[in-house]
Every structure is written in C-alpha cells, then in structure tokens.
C-alpha cells in the first residue's frame, strides 16, 4: 500500500480540511474540466445580469473561454512535470505548494489578457484561483486514493477467495487420497488375511460345508480385486500411469446401466494437473447429469486448439436446468477446479441439451 493510500485510510473529514495543502497528485484534465464547469456557471450568472440568453452570451465568450481552459490544462501539465523535478531538490509539500501558487497566478495572468481588471481585483481573483486549485487537487486526490484503496481491498478479498477455492480442491484431493490409501492398504490387506484364515478353516472342514466357505472366499477375493481396487482408483486415479482416456472410461463403467456415455479425445500431452482437473470436472458433471437431470445419454469431447487451450465439452439429454438453480457441492468443486487451473466455464441448457463447457489454458 502506498503512503498516500495509508494517509487516505486514516483521514477524517476534519483531517482532510487540514490536509488541503497536500501534497496531492496534480490532475490536469480533471481540474481543467472542473474550471470549464465553473466558467459555465459563471457565464449563466453574467448572462442573467446582462439580460442575455445563455447561448447569446457564449457566442461572445466561447473563444476566450476555450483559450482559457486550454491554458489551464497546459499550465497544469507543466506544473505536474515541474513538481516531479522539484521534489528531488526540496520537500514534497514545498514543491507542491510552489507549483500550485505559480499555476494559480498564471491563470490570472492569462485571464488579464482579455479581461481588464483592477490590481486589487486581479490579486483577489489570483488568490481565488490558487485556493480553488488546492481544493480541487485535494478532493480529487482524496477520492482517487480512496478508490485505489477500495480496489486494493477488493483485490485482496478476491485473492483470498481464490486461495479458499484452491484449499477446497486440495482438501478434497487429500481426503480422497487418504480414503483410497486406507482402502488399498488397510481394507484390502484385512480381506487378504480374512481369506487366508477362511482357507485354513476350510481345509479342516469336510464337504459340503467347505465348499460354502470357498464360495465366500471367492466373493471376498472378487470384492478385494474388483470393487475395492476400483473404488480406490476412482478416489485417487493414477492418470499419469493409465492415461486420461483410460481413467475416464473406468469412471464411465460405473454408469453403464443408467447412462450411455461416449468419449472423444483429440488431445495429447496433457499435463497431469490439468488431466486430473478434467477428470474431476467430468466426474461431477456426470454425477449431476445422472442425479439431477436423469440423463440417458452423455457425450464428452476433449480437444486442444491452436492457441494451446484445452476445451472440455460435456453434453447430456437430461432435464433442463431450472431458471433459478442453486449451486451445490458439485458445482462448487467444478468452479474451484476451473479457477485453480486459471480457466473459464459455462453451463447452459439449449436445444434439449444441457452443456457444460470448460476452457483451460495449457502451459508447458
């Protein structure tokens, strides 16, 4: 945070009044526009005093006014540059006050070229210009810096939100790995031990009872070799070893009795993190299609375009999205993965299809 932003954060209205003499940034264009508006209001008053219509008065004064506003802009532009040069030689506040006083004096000198005034009036107008410059600069500086502070705070909040989303993804993956490891290392090992014990018992029992035990042992082996291994791989898929297409096909196997799923992959060399993100997004999209959409068919396409962006398209024929849908856990996980991978996504129902499209940049 800049020192000026810190000052703005701490300023009250009373402190702002005491800080009118800066130093504040100089804004040539904004202050010139403010002077132009002030000139317009002054022109209205003068026109009324002369019993003239506003446009009749400005026909007479428009050239002088434009010259004056242009002069204000160029004087302030030069003052801004002079201030930058002077701060290396004198204090920032002294430099600021000096260039503002000189600028206000020059404004009055320019005005004296086409409006005759007494010396006393010229001094009073010059002091008014100088004070106006201090006020305009303080107000503009205060508001701009307050806006910068608000933007910085919102940017910080956005960064925190992105960090929280990434934490959601990491926590979800950690929990999945722990459960997968537990299934693989503990449950599967216990089932192996149980099968060995049952075989030992079966060897001591006469038929036909030992045949029943052997049948149970076969079921335990199938459970260990198929269901638990499949669940473990689904929780924490080894995409690097199996490849994204094979891992997805294994995921689709779970839905074989409820939904017809087709997969088209026109992409190679997908980084592991992006491949895992594609897997998780697809996993949630299919689950939502089955549970909420009662879909019967689903088409999934993965491709990489010439700009090195991966596009994941998941289309299903399920129930269209409700007009006012509420995001659930699945949607939150999709959003978190897309944000983690610095991509974008959309979900819409059109022409009898519900389509999720995610675009993810690939960096090598």
Secondary structure, 3 states (H helix, E strand, C coil): CCHHHHHHHHCCHHHHHHCCCCCCCCCHHHHHHHHHHHHHHHHHHHHHHCCCCHHHHHHHHHHHHHHHHHHHHHHHHHHHHHHHHHCCCCCHHHHHHHHHHHHHHHHHHHHHCCCCCCHHHHHHHHHHHHHHHHHHHHHHHHHHHHHHHHHHHHHHHHHHHHHHHHHHHHHHHHHHHHHHHHHHHHHHHHHHHHHHHHHHHHHCCCCCHHHHHHHHHHHHHHHHHHHHHHHHHHHCCCHHHHCHHHHHHHHHHHHCCCCEEEEEEECCCCCHHHHHHHHHHHHHHHHHHHHCCCCCEEEEEEEECCCCEEEEEEEECCCCCCCCCCCCHHHHHHHHHHHHCCCEEEEEEECCEEEEEEEEECCC
